[in-house]
C-alpha cells in the first residue's frame, strides 16, 4: 500500500512534513533560548557563579523540554494518517496489555530515563565532579536523559547508563569540596623493619603512615598526603609514590626485594 493512501487527505503531506520540521526548529530554538536565559538568570541569582547542582539541573530540564517538543511534533504528524485513531482506540481498550508489552520492550530505556531523573534531583554526581565508578576515575562532563559521560585523566570518554550509576557504588571526591586527600601503597620485604620504614615515610611525606597488610611475601604500608585539587590526584599520587620508593631505597629497606607475588 502506497504511503500517500494512508493519509486522511491528499493535501495533508504538507502538515506531516511541516509538523516535523516545526518541531525540530522549535525544539532547537527553545533549547538555545532556555540555555542562555536560564544560565544568565542563575548567574544573576548566584552573583556570577553557577553551581554544579544548578548547571546539572539546567542541562537536564533543557533536554526534557527538547524531547517533549519533538514528541508533540511526531504525535501531530502521526495523527494525519488513517488508522491511527483506530489503533489508539484499540490500545486504550487493551491498555493493560499494551502497557505491559511496551514497558517490557522499553524497560532498559525507561529505567535509564527514570534513573536520570533521580540523578538530576538527588544529585549524587554533578557536572564537574571527579568520581570513581567501578575501575574508572574521571570528571563528569555531562548528565543526559539516559546516560552520563565521564572523561578520564587520559581524555577517554566513558558513556555510562544512568541505571548503573543509580544502582552502583559511586565514589564522589568533590561532593563536599574541590580538594581530595591522596593515598598510596608501598611494599617492603617481610623481614624489613616496618616501624623504621613508617617513620622514614612519615618524614618524607609529612603525613600519616599505617601498616595496612602483612603477608608472607611482604608488608604493605599506606602513605597519606594532600589535599590536592581532584584533577591533580593521579599526578600527585605518582609523585608521592616515587618519593616513597626513593626514600626506602636510600634507607636500605628495599634491598633484594622484587615486590609481592601477584599470581
Secondary structure, 3 states (H helix, E strand, C coil): CCHHHHECCHHHHHHHHHHHHHHHHHHHHHHHHHHHHHHHHHHHHCCCCCCHHHHHHHHHHHHHHHHHHHHHHHHHHHCCECCHHHHHHHHHHCHHHHHHHHHHHCHHHHHHHHHHHHHHHHCCCCCCCEEEECCEEEEEEEECCCEEEEEECCCCEEEEEHHHHHHCCEEECCCCCCEEEEEEEEEECCCCCHHHHHHHHHHHHCCCEEEEEEECCEEEEEEEEEEEEHHHHHHHHHHHHHHHHHHHHHCCCCCCCCCCCCC
